[in-house]
Amino acid sequence: MVLKHIFFHRNSLLALLILVLMANLTLYHTAFGVSSLPENPNGVVVGSIIDLALITPLLFVAWKQNWNVKNIIVAIATGLVLVRFLIPIEYLKPFVAVTWMGFAVEGGIVLLEVSLIFILVKYLPTIIRSVKNSSLPTVFSFPDAIDKHIKSSTLIKIISSEMLMFYYAFASWNKAPNTNMNSFTIHKNSSLIAMQIMLIHSIVLETIVIHWWIHERFFILSVILLILNVYSIIFFIGNLQAIRHNAIQINEKSMYISFGIMKRIKINWDNIEEIMDDPEILKNKLPKNTIDFIARDFEDVYPHVILKLKKPTKAQLLFGLKKEFEYIAIRLDEPSRFKEVLMEKAV
């Protein structure tokens, strides 16, 4: 009931946000709206500026449920920029200085992010040395090394994710996967590699056919699709290589689980509340708030074990996104050995 109420509340905020935007769009960009404006529209314009630069950003932050000073400032600055594009300049002339504040804040944020990129380049040799000296899987050690030397930001997280993708797609072929007694693979007994190769093959064929068909008719669209398809191929190759090179790794305190560059999570042994390995339970639908590490196959497959955590733990997803999960579903190549270690460490 509580979840239903939260879901309804969030959707109400989104509906209200859309309503505010549509009302202002109708007011300035339809014949009916323009005809409704008074002879001196300054009061209406002030109301619209408040709607777009304050009400709409706060509704957006409330809908995202991510209240912090940085997000509020960025949202309001974006709202001020939106004012400039949504309200025609003939109505906005007396207040145009206000909208430039939004551009100034956005420009400052862009400069800050660019400076972080330069810092990343400066510390890259140090970061690479830290990764080489770390005992953790690279998909964990590389972001950790970046966080250690550079102030974390969304852009830096996205760039680090892309760097991992290109590294595994192009620079990991001459290196053997790092496997030992403390590691467990999740892909060898599946058809994951075959499925990924088929998918890459289909994207290549689609790229050739579609590019040839629309190149002369819609040149710009063909170039955009070509870039997206090439990126998709690099992504799938990089993710597949990352899965091969980053097995589940365990130590005395924690377990590091990843599925290539798409998702990863660190689980402390003392945070495991329950280990579920009953075949009947495992064949049921996965519980809500579950992250799975299962290599998909040509037929239906199920996890070998589901871990219930005492406290929800954040997982790192694609492009630096984070989300908390309470259950971890895992399918392995050596389930019996993994369960033995799991019982020893978690109990």
Disulfide bonds with the S-S distance in Angstrom:
none
